[in-house]
Amino acid sequence: MGFKLNIPRQKTPCRKVSYDRKRDAEAAMAAIRTFALHAGGPDPDGHLLNVYWCMDCESYHIGHDRRKGGV
């Protein structure tokens, strides 16, 4: 059993970083929030991130949560 590196795709119709699996996108989102917290950047709760499905490129993206209050 080997190690599988899940690299996001960058050449998509919507020109955003794309993930084939939701689990990979959620892991990347957690890494972004952890980095921001330890780097002294903005509060992770201040700019809530969300994983969403893009119908244009049929993959997952990470973006800001537009709902009021977030998740």
N, C-alpha and C positions, 0 to 999 in steps of 0.2 A: 504494500500500500504506500503510495507516494504522496507527496505534498502537491496540491493543486492550487496554482495562483490564479485568482479571478481578477483579470485586468479589465477595467471598463472600456467599452468601445467609445471612440471619439468621433468617428465619421458617420454621423447620422443626419437625416434630413432636417432635424430641428436644431442641429449644431450644439447640442448639450452633451455632457458626459452621460452615457447610458449604461445600465446594468441589465444583464439578461435575467437575473433572478432577484426577487424582492429581498431575499435574505442577504444577498451581497450588498444591495443598496442600503439596507438597514445597518449592516456592519460598517459601511463607509460613513454613514451619518453619525453613528456612535463615535467613530474615530475623529470626525470633524468636531463634534461637541467636546470630546475629551481634550483635543489639542487646543481648542479655544479656551477652555477652562484653565489649563495649565500654562498657557502662553500669556495669560493675563489679558486676553482679548475681551470682547463683549460677553456679557453673561449669556450662557446657552439658553436660559429661559427667556431672555429679552428678545431674541430673534429665533422663534421656534421654527425648526426644520421639519419637513414632511417628505415622505417617499410617495411618489405618485406614478401612475401608469400613463404613458404618453401614447396616444392613438396614432400619431404621425409616424413614429419610428418603431412602434410596438415594443417598447422596453420601459424600464423604470428609470426615474430621475429623482434627484434630491433638490428640493426647493423650499422657499419660505412658505410657511403655512398662512394662508390668506384668511382663514376663519378667525372670527373674533375670539380671543382667548386661547386658541390653539388646542392641542390635545393634551 
